Structure formats: structure tokens, C-alpha cells
Amino acid sequence: MEPDRDITGVDVVDRPGYPGPFVRADAADRLPFADGEFDLAYSSSVIEHVEPGRRAAFAAEVRRVARGIYVQTPAFSFPIEPHALLPFAHWLPVRLRRGYWRLGAAGSWEEIHLLRRGELAELFPGAEIRAERVGPLAKSWVALTPRARA
């Protein structure tokens, strides 16, 4: 936990060991927070786990509850799938991907939908989209907006 920081965790499953305030909720549904309640909404490697049809609702809630955002997600264009740690896995059709997935580090199958830069930009209009790079390749995308003064 950061000193002098009040960091509220949100997840769809209970996190009993979370070291601060915690709310079990689905961020694609209305969260139990006021508009702009937080200085910053921080989401790292989460949005790719949200079903594509629910992503706009997830993004809207992130934007609603915080005055600034930091949303990071692995890049679809990067050749190594970051959950299974397998080359090209996320580029395969689902029927082929399921079998290949068993060879990777992820364990059990999960339907994960990695995002392209434009998809992240569309979900977070006005945000600066930055690349986290490995050499010349974008490993992940980050949507950033500055924290507005309360």
C-alpha cells in the first residue's frame, strides 16, 4: 500500500487479502461511487478480460468515477500472447487457440480479447494513448488522461 494513499480496489470476485478498502462489483455495471469520486482510476491488464460487448460500459464507468485515468492493456499486435506466453496464440481462430492454449503458462482456458490501439482510443476519447514497447514493437497500450483538479 502506498503511504498517504487511499486506494480502493474493485473486482468481480472477493479479494480478502486486499490491503485497503475493497468493493466487490462489476465495473461494466454501475459502480457504487459518485461521479468523479476518485482522483485516478487505474486498470492494468483488465479490459481484455471484459467481453467486447460490455467494454463500452466498463470504459464509461471508469471515466465516470475518476477525474483521471490510467488504463493499460496488452497489445493485439504484439506477437506473444501475454497470458499464455505463447507466440501468435491470440491471432489464431478460437477453435485452434483452445488446444494450443494448453501448452502455455495460463493454465485453464479463458476467452481473452486483446485490443488494438484504435479500440482503446475509441473507448477512452480524448485520452492520450501511449505504447509500452519492447524494441520497436508495442507490447501494450496505455490510455491516460490527466487528473482534473477537484
N, C-alpha and C positions, 0 to 999 in steps of 0.2 A: 504494500500500500504506500502511496506517495505521502510524505509528510505534508500536513496542512492542505490536503485534498479530500474532498468528499466525492467518492467515485461510486456511483450506483450501478450495479450490474443488472442486466436483463437477459433472460434466456427462456426458452420454451420448456426446459427441464430444471428441476431444483438443483442448486449448487450449494449444498450445506457448508462447504469449506470456504465459500467466498468471504474475503476479509473485510467486507463493508456492507452497506445497505444492498439488498438484493430483492428484485421483483421477478416472480415467475410470470411471464407474459409473452405473447407472440407480437413481435414488433410489426407484423403485417396487419395486425388488428389495432384498434385504438389503444394506445398505451395509457396507463393511469397517471399521466403527468400533464401539467399545464403547458400551454404554448410558450416556447422559449424558456422553459424552466431551467435548462442546463446551459452552461457556458459552451460545452462541447459534447457532441455525440461522436463516439469513437467506435468504429466497427472494423475489425480486422479479420479477413477471410471468413465472412459470414454470408454475404449476399449471394454467393454462388450456390449456397445450400437452400436458398429460398426458391420455391417453384417460380419459373418465369412469369406466370400469370399473376403472381402475388407481389412481384418485385416493385411495381409502381407504388403499391400501398405501403410496403416496407420503407421505401425511399421517402415517401410523403411524411410518414411518422417520424423518421429520423430528422427530416428538415423541420417538422413542426415543433418538436420538443427541445431543440437546441438552437442556439444563436450561431454556432459554428459547427462544421462537420469535418471529420476525417474518416473516410470510408475506403478501405483497401480491399482489393480482390485480386486473385491470381489472373494473369492474362491468358486468354484463349490462344493467343498467338505463340506463347512460349512452348517449345517442343516437349517439355517434361511435364506430365500431369502432376501437380504438387501434392495430391492426397495419396495416390498410389505410388508415386515416384517412378512411373513408367513412361518411356518415350511414346509419344503420339497417342496415348490411350484416349484422350478426350476428343480426338479427331475421328475416331472410329464410330461406325454405327453402333447403337446400343446393344444389339444382339451379339456383335463381336466383342464389344468392350467388356461385357459381363464376364466372359470367360477369361479374357486377358487380365482383368482386374484381380483375379485370384492370385496371380503371380506377383502382385505388387505389395507394398507396405501398408495399404489402407485396411486390410482385413476384410470385413464384410462389405458387400456391395452397397453403394449409396448412389442415387441419381444426383449427380452434380452437374451444374450448367455454368461453365466458366464464361466470363463476359469479355466482350471486345471493348475497346476504348470508347467507341461511339455509343454503345449501350449504356456504359456508366455515365457518360456525359448527358445522355438523354434523361436518365433517372435523376440527375442532380444538375439541373440547368443553372448556369451561372457559376458553377464550381470550376476551379482550376483542376485540370486533370494532368497529373504527373505520372511518369513512368519510373518504377524501380527497375533498374537494369542489371543484367549480367552481361558484361561486354556490350555488344551492340543491340542485344535483344531485350525487349520489355518483359520482365519476369512477372510484374504485377502493375496494376493501375491504382492510383490513389486520387479520390475526389476530395478537394479541400475548399472550404470557404472560411474566411476569417471570422473570428468571434466578434460579433457585434457588441457594442457596449450596452449594458442593461440600462 
